[in-house]
Amino acid sequence: MVQEKTEKMFALCVEDKDCDDLEKRKIYQILPDEKATKEGYLRVVDESGDDYLYPESYVIMLSYKSFKLKVRRILS
């Protein structure tokens, strides 16, 4: 079985209404889920450590590559 290497996705939480396991201004990992995305949701690994569906409007997607470049610039 050939396993595809996929880049991890992350998002910044901007809304946590009625969510006990999300916190505003925290970064969460996003897992791929095409069906959920078509319905307007994202699969988020939240504070519980499990992944659940949350509305897309609750997070802002982050680019890992640009984040990594900014960190390198800051540290150099």
C-alpha positions in Angstrom: 0.0 0.0 0.0 1.4 3.4 -1.0 0.9 6.1 1.5 0.6 9.7 0.3 2.5 12.3 2.2 0.2 15.3 2.9 1.0 18.6 4.4 -0.6 19.2 7.8 -3.3 21.9 7.8 -3.8 24.4 10.6 -6.4 27.1 11.4 -6.8 29.9 13.9 -10.0 29.8 16.0 -11.9 33.1 15.7 -15.3 31.9 17.2 -16.1 29.5 19.9 -19.8 30.1 20.4 -21.5 27.0 22.1 -18.2 25.1 21.9 -16.6 23.9 25.1 -13.5 22.4 23.3 -12.5 25.4 21.1 -10.7 28.6 22.3 -10.5 31.8 20.4 -7.0 32.8 19.3 -5.7 29.2 19.5 -4.3 27.3 16.5 -5.8 23.9 15.8 -4.9 21.1 13.3 -7.5 20.5 10.6 -8.0 17.0 9.2 -9.1 16.4 5.6 -12.8 15.6 5.1 -14.2 16.4 1.7 -17.7 15.5 2.6 -17.7 17.9 5.6 -16.1 20.7 3.6 -18.9 20.4 1.0 -21.4 21.0 3.8 -19.5 24.0 5.2 -17.7 22.3 8.1 -14.1 21.5 8.9 -12.8 18.5 10.9 -10.8 20.1 13.8 -8.6 18.4 16.4 -9.9 20.4 19.4 -8.9 20.7 23.1 -10.3 17.2 23.9 -7.7 15.8 21.5 -10.4 14.3 19.3 -11.6 15.5 16.0 -15.0 17.0 15.5 -16.8 19.0 12.9 -17.1 22.8 13.3 -18.5 25.5 11.0 -15.8 26.8 8.6 -16.7 30.3 9.9 -15.2 29.5 13.3 -11.6 29.3 12.0 -9.3 31.0 9.5 -7.1 28.6 7.6 -3.3 29.2 7.9 -0.6 28.4 5.4 2.0 26.1 7.1 4.6 27.1 4.5 4.2 30.8 5.1 4.1 30.3 8.9 7.3 28.3 8.7 9.1 31.0 6.6 8.0 33.7 9.1 9.4 31.7 12.0 12.7 31.2 10.2 13.0 34.9 9.5 12.3 35.8 13.2 14.8 33.2 14.5 17.6 34.2 12.0 
